[in-house]
């Protein structure tokens, strides 16, 4: 059962995304989102520190780091990261179609707005740091952990931007393809 706070946050998110998609991100002020959600603008800011956070906040960072951390220590750091992201993504994909629609809508809005694309890259740094910390906790050298996390986030973010620009592209396929691109294959 969801709490009142969670329901309010979800209502604000749904209304904001609907308005951004219909009228454009820049055309919709926070006060309009708050009015349509039946909350004050201060309540909006209690749930989202800024207007852009409605679109770029990623609730999956802890999940991704958890799955990276859970990978066998005997794997290379890159393989631990790849497998962790793929496993986390499969769990995310198992969630409702509403979540998928919301993510796809967010990605579409971000893909068409240069400022939001930059904010998404900035937001992805949190995920990158979480992955690097998970790898370092497993014994990976800090520099290697940072480099691997950067490569993983670069591939993941590129795939998500592509999904945002091409609505018919499957998110799972794009993420899996990005992670496959980082697979070094058999080493000789």
Buried (B, 14 or more C-beta within 10 A) or exposed (E): EEEEEEEBBBBBBBBBBBBBBEEEBEEBEBEBBBBBBEBEBEBBBBBBEEBBBBBBBBEBBEBBBBBBBBBEEEBEBBBBBBBBBBBBBEEBBEEEEEEBEBBBBBBBBBBBBEEBBEBBBEBBEBBBBBBBBBBBEBEBEEEBBBBBBBBBBBBBBEBBBBBBEEEEBBBBEBBBBBBEEBEEEEEE
